[in-house]
Amino acid sequence: MSELPPDPNLSAPLGHLEGDAPPAPDWFRDAVAVAPEVGRVTVKGAGIETFAWGERGRPGLLLLHGNGAHAGWWRFIAPFLAGHYRVAAPSWSGMGGSDWRETYDLDTFADEIEAVATEAGLFAAGPPVMVGHSFGCFPMLTEAGREAGRWRGAVIVDPPIFSPERRTGRRREDGRFAPHRIYPTLEAALARFRFAPMQPCETLYVADLIARESLKEVAGGWSWRFDPSLWARLVLPDRAAMVRDARCPLALVTGDRSDLMRPADAAYVQGLLPPGSPRIDLPEAYHHVMVDQPLAFVAALRALLAAWPS
């Protein structure tokens, strides 16, 4: 029996647009029109791209993106939080507009957190809060395990932390990687954009924004901005231990339809958290919760940060 062809709505959500930007609602256009302060800080020889919003002196909030993404994934989220917080978002080394490294490790990513938060002034009003999505949870948890009292809290958003039963059935990474393809035109490159893991996307205007900012012009056309060799050079420690070793309060946010963090995984992670740790499950959100339900995600963060940690 032959396999079904891939669903273009999953494997190429922007392909049918032929390079045109899809229509976007007013709230989205207004949010991305709020230009961030763009900066750069050097950490262990690599330049780290930084975005910041809001006045210095407000409580600090650091937004940390996932694997292969970049700081621009927060451009339509951060302005809704900047009225009450000094918000910053870096692009990890090897991703976005940041420099690539010869080797990668979580301690260095945690050093990037410290440098960006300091440079952006996030500590001016006391310990700030971190929000990490997907892979971004791992450097965040590494940083959270370093010094008690340094951070007011850390929000784990749909992390790739799996139950013991699921881990036994997952394929281990073999360390291989392939260099990026070069696409002859921007339109051709946009047509190849997809989420990882693949998922439906109703907010094509969000996908279009982050896809365009994920690309760079190179000799011969266009290619992706993240380092394809990163996972061949990065080893993760025990993920459950990272959660247990955190030295600040933790909260968990999950996507109700996430195929990465399934209900048994979410229950497992919740069981690793200290008793009473808040959990928010966003309805109709897949793994990329800020893409799927951006306004609901903003509302969830606003409510969480207003009452937690006490």
Buried (B, 14 or more C-beta within 10 A) or exposed (E): EEEEEEEEBBBBBBBEBEBEEBEBEEBBEEBBEBEBEEBBBEBEEBBBBBBBBBEEEBBBBBBBBBBBBBBBBBBBBBBBBBEBBBBBBBBBBBBBBBBBBEEBBBEBBBBBBBBBBEBBBBBBBEBBBBBBBBBBBBBBBBBBBBEEEBBBBBBBBBBBBBBEEBBEEEEEEEEEBEEBEBBEEBBBBBBBBBBEBBBEBEBBBBBBBBBBBBBEEEEEBBBBBBBBBBBEBBEBEEBBEBBBBBBBBBBBBBBBBBEBBBEEBBEBBEEBBEEEBBBBBBEEBBBBBBBBBBBBBBBBBBEBBEEBBE
